[in-house]
Amino acid sequence: MERSTGGGVAEVVSGTRHYSSPNRILVRSFRLSRDQWKEKHHVVQADLEQTRQLAAERGASRERWREKCETTTARAEAAEALAAQRLAELEQARVRLAELEAGAPKKTH
C-alpha cells in the first residue's frame, strides 16, 4: 500500500486509486487537461489542413506554369519558323530583283 502526501496525488489501496484531493478539484483539473489536449489537437488538425491545401495549390500552380511554358515554347518555335520562311522569301525577292535589274535596259539621262 502506497500513501502519498498532499497535492492530489493518488493513493493506491488494494489495486484501486484514491485521490486525496476533493472530487470537485479533480474534475476541474481533468477538464482543463482535456480541454488543453483538444485545443492542441485542433491546432494540429488546422495546420495539417492548411499544409494539404498549400500542397494542392502548389501542384495546380506548377501545372499552370508548365502548360504556360509549353504554350510559350510552341509559340516561339512557330514564330522562328515563320521568321525563317519570311527570310527565305525576302532572299528570293532580292534574287529576283537582282535578275530584273540585270536584265532591264539602263536609262540614260
C-alpha positions in Angstrom: 0.0 0.0 0.0 1.4 3.4 -1.1 0.4 6.5 0.6 1.3 9.9 -0.7 1.2 13.2 0.9 -0.7 16.2 -0.4 -1.1 17.7 -3.8 -3.9 15.4 -5.1 -1.5 12.5 -5.8 -3.2 9.2 -5.9 -3.0 6.6 -3.1 -3.1 3.0 -4.2 -5.2 0.9 -1.8 -5.8 -2.7 -2.8 -5.5 -2.1 -6.5 -7.8 1.0 -6.8 -6.8 4.6 -6.9 -8.0 7.0 -4.3 -7.1 10.7 -4.5 -6.6 12.9 -1.5 -8.0 16.0 -3.3 -11.7 16.6 -3.4 -13.6 15.4 -6.4 -14.6 19.0 -7.5 -10.9 19.9 -7.7 -10.0 16.7 -9.6 -12.9 17.2 -12.0 -11.8 20.8 -12.8 -8.2 19.6 -13.3 -9.2 16.7 -15.5 -11.5 19.0 -17.6 -8.7 21.6 -18.1 -6.3 18.9 -19.1 -8.8 17.5 -21.6 -9.6 21.0 -23.0 -5.9 21.7 -23.4 -5.4 18.4 -25.2 -8.4 19.1 -27.5 -7.1 22.6 -28.3 -3.7 21.2 -29.3 -5.4 18.6 -31.4 -7.5 21.3 -33.2 -4.4 23.4 -33.8 -2.5 20.4 -35.3 -5.5 19.5 -37.5 -5.8 23.1 -38.8 -2.1 23.1 -39.6 -2.4 19.8 -41.4 -5.4 21.0 -43.4 -3.5 24.2 -44.3 -0.5 22.2 -45.4 -2.6 19.9 -47.5 -4.3 22.9 -49.1 -1.0 24.6 -49.9 0.3 21.4 -51.4 -2.7 21.2 -53.7 -2.4 24.8 -54.7 1.3 24.4 -55.5 0.5 21.4 -57.6 -2.1 23.3 -59.5 0.2 26.3 -59.9 3.0 24.1 -61.2 0.6 22.6 -63.7 -0.5 26.0 -64.9 3.2 27.1 -65.1 4.2 24.0 -67.1 1.3 24.5 -69.5 2.2 28.1 -70.0 5.8 27.2 -70.7 4.8 24.6 -73.2 2.5 27.0 -74.9 5.1 29.8 -74.9 7.7 27.4 -76.3 5.4 26.2 -79.1 4.6 29.9 -80.0 8.3 30.7 -80.0 9.1 27.8 -82.3 6.2 28.8 -84.6 7.5 32.4 -84.7 11.0 31.2 -85.5 9.7 29.1 -88.3 7.7 32.0 -89.7 10.7 34.3 -89.5 12.8 31.7 -91.3 10.1 31.4 -94.0 9.9 35.2 -94.4 13.7 35.5 -94.6 13.8 32.9 -97.3 11.0 34.8 -99.2 13.0 38.1 -98.8 16.1 36.4 -100.2 14.2 35.1 -103.1 12.7 38.6 -103.7 16.3 40.1 -103.7 17.5 37.5 -106.1 14.5 38.2 -108.4 15.1 41.9 -108.1 18.8 41.5 -109.0 17.8 39.4 -112.0 15.3 42.0 -113.1 17.8 44.8 -112.7 20.4 42.9 -114.6 18.0 42.2 -117.5 16.5 45.7 -117.7 18.0 48.2 -120.0 19.7 51.1 -118.2 18.3 54.5 -118.5 20.5 57.3 -119.6 19.9 60.9 -118.7 
